[in-house]
Amino acid sequence: MIPHPILAQLGDERRARHLTQATVAVHLHICHTTLSFWETGRTQPRLEDIDRLAALYGYRLALVPVAAEGVAA
């Protein structure tokens, strides 16, 4: 399975910081296999979990408006 692009980016961030899945999992109070499943697309985390994971790396989730054809603003 292919992970969601946000989860793929967060996995890249974890690796860039030389953190193991086990280390991150401890901070999130989850099992390391759960984090592995998220990063590989095997399962999808709740939005709250994505937010916590992003915050751990210094990011926050935000809605950014985009112009779309055929959609009234």
C-alpha positions in Angstrom: 0.0 0.0 0.0 1.1 3.6 -0.6 1.0 5.9 2.4 -0.8 9.2 2.3 1.7 12.0 1.2 1.5 13.7 4.6 2.4 10.4 6.4 5.2 9.7 3.9 6.6 13.2 4.5 6.4 12.7 8.3 8.2 9.4 7.9 10.9 11.1 5.9 11.2 13.7 8.7 11.6 10.9 11.3 14.4 9.4 9.2 16.1 12.7 8.6 16.2 13.2 12.3 17.7 9.7 12.8 14.9 8.7 15.0 13.7 5.1 15.2 10.0 4.2 15.0 10.3 2.8 18.6 11.6 6.2 19.9 8.8 8.1 18.2 6.2 5.6 19.3 7.2 6.0 23.0 6.6 9.8 22.7 3.2 9.2 21.1 2.2 6.4 23.5 1.6 3.9 20.7 3.2 0.7 19.6 6.1 1.0 17.1 4.2 -1.4 14.8 1.3 1.1 14.7 3.7 3.8 13.5 5.2 1.4 10.9 1.7 0.7 9.6 0.9 4.4 9.3 4.2 5.1 7.5 3.7 2.3 5.0 0.0 2.9 4.4 -1.2 -0.3 5.9 -3.5 1.5 8.3 -4.6 5.2 8.5 -4.2 7.1 11.8 -6.9 9.4 13.2 -6.5 13.1 12.4 -5.6 13.7 16.1 -2.7 11.2 15.8 -1.4 12.9 12.6 -1.5 16.2 14.4 0.4 14.8 17.4 3.0 13.2 15.1 3.5 16.5 13.1 3.8 18.5 16.3 6.5 16.1 17.5 8.6 17.2 14.5 7.7 20.9 14.9 4.9 21.1 12.3 1.2 21.8 12.6 -1.7 20.9 10.4 -3.5 23.7 8.7 -6.2 24.2 6.0 -4.9 26.3 3.2 -7.5 27.7 0.7 -6.8 27.0 -2.9 -8.5 28.3 -6.0 -10.5 25.6 -7.7 -12.1 25.8 -11.1 -15.9 25.7 -11.0 -16.0 26.1 -7.2 -17.4 29.4 -5.8 -15.4 31.0 -3.1 
